[in-house]
Amino acid sequence: MRWISGILAGTLVACGPVAQDSAVAQTAPDTAKTDVPDRLANLVDDEFPEQFDWQQSFPSWYAAVEPYQIIGTGKMGIYFIGTEGLGMYFIPTDAGHIVIDGGMPGQGQYVADAIRTLGFDAQDVKILLNSHAHLDHSGGLAELKAMTGAQLIASEGDRSALEGGFYLGSEENSRANAPPVKVDRMIADGETLKLGNVTLTAHITPGHSRGCTSWTMPVVQSGKTYQALFFCSATVAANRLVGPPQYQGIVADYRKTFAMTKDWKPDIFLTNHPEFSDMLEKRARQKAGDPLAFVDRDGFPAMMDKLEQAFEAALQKQKLKYNAIMSD
Ligand SMILES: [Zn+2]
C-alpha cells in the first residue's frame, strides 16, 4: 500500500499517512509469532541464548567514539554519533535535525550527549528514523523520543516490532526486546522525507527485518555533491530462513533486496555496524588529512556481493540442518 503524497513537507503536515495509519493498524499482523518446535530451536547459528549479556558479548557496541562530521559544508552534512560497534547518524537541517537509529536500550542519552558535543541542541531533533527494528538499532529510540519530542518515522513492515518492542518472529525471547516506541508516521519505498534544507529518500530493503529501511541523500562538500547511502542490513544474523521462518516471505525479501541494490553505487555508504563499511579506518584517514576519506564507490557493491554469498550459504546450511532434524 502506498499513499499518494510522496513528500512529507518540512513542517511534517503531510496528507496521506495519517489516514493510512488507521488502515494499517487494522490490517497489519501484530506479530509473526509461530511456535518453533523445541528441536528446531538451534537451527540458526546466532540464535539468542536464554542467558545473555549483550555488553559482555558485544563490548564494541558500548565503546564510546568521539562524534564527528563524516562529510559536509560548514555545520551541515552527515555526522557519526554512534559507538565503535553501532552506527548512529545525525543530520542537521535549518529546520531541526534528524537522527538515524538509537543504539541499544539505554543509549538514548549517549546519542543526545554526542549531539551536544557536536555543538547542536538535542532538543532540536525533530525526526527519528530507524534502519530496522532490532534492539541494537531501535533500543534507544523511546528514550530519545521522550527527551526530544521528535517524531518517529518508520516503515509499515517494522511498525509492529517497534511498537511492541519485540524481535519479529522471536517475540517469546525477552533478551531481544527493546523499549516499545510509537511510530508517528509511516514511510513507503521511494518516498521522500523533507525537513528544512535536507531531503532523504526511503528504500525498503527487506529481509534482515521485514521493514528494513535504507535511506539516501545528497550531501555537499567543497561545492561538490555526493550521494550518501545509509544501508539497513542484509546479514542473516539470528534470522530463521526455513522451518517456520522468521516471518513469511523472508527468503524472497532478501533476494529482492540483493536484486534491487545490484546497480547501486553510492559515493558514500554508511552502515549501522561500522565495521561493515570500515568506518574506523576511514575515520583514521580523515583525521590524517583526507577530507574525502568516506568516499568509497566500490565499497557498497563489494559488501553486497559478500552479503549475498553469505545469505545463500546460510540458507543452504539452515535447509540441511532442518532436513537432518526433521528426518531424525
Ligand atoms: Zn538487525
Residues whose N, C-alpha, C, O or C-beta is under 5 A from the ligand:
A	BS01	ZN	H134
